[in-house]
Amino acid sequence: MENLYTEALLAEKFLTLEILHLSDEDRELAEGLTHVGRSHVVDLVGRKAT
C-alpha cells in the first residue's frame, strides 16, 4: 500500500509548486493489451512557483 497516492499526500509533497490541477477519480484505462479496465487515478499538474 506504500505506493498508493492521495490528493493530500501529493499536495504536501509538492508544496513548492503552484498547483494548477489536482483531482482523484475513477477512470477507464487502456494502456496495452493486459493493462485495461477501471482504475482510480490521482492527477496533479503544477509549475514552479515564480
Secondary structure, DSSP 8 states (H G I E B T S, - for coil): -TT---HHHHHHHTTTEEEEEEEEEEEEEE-SSS-EEEEEEEEEEEEE--
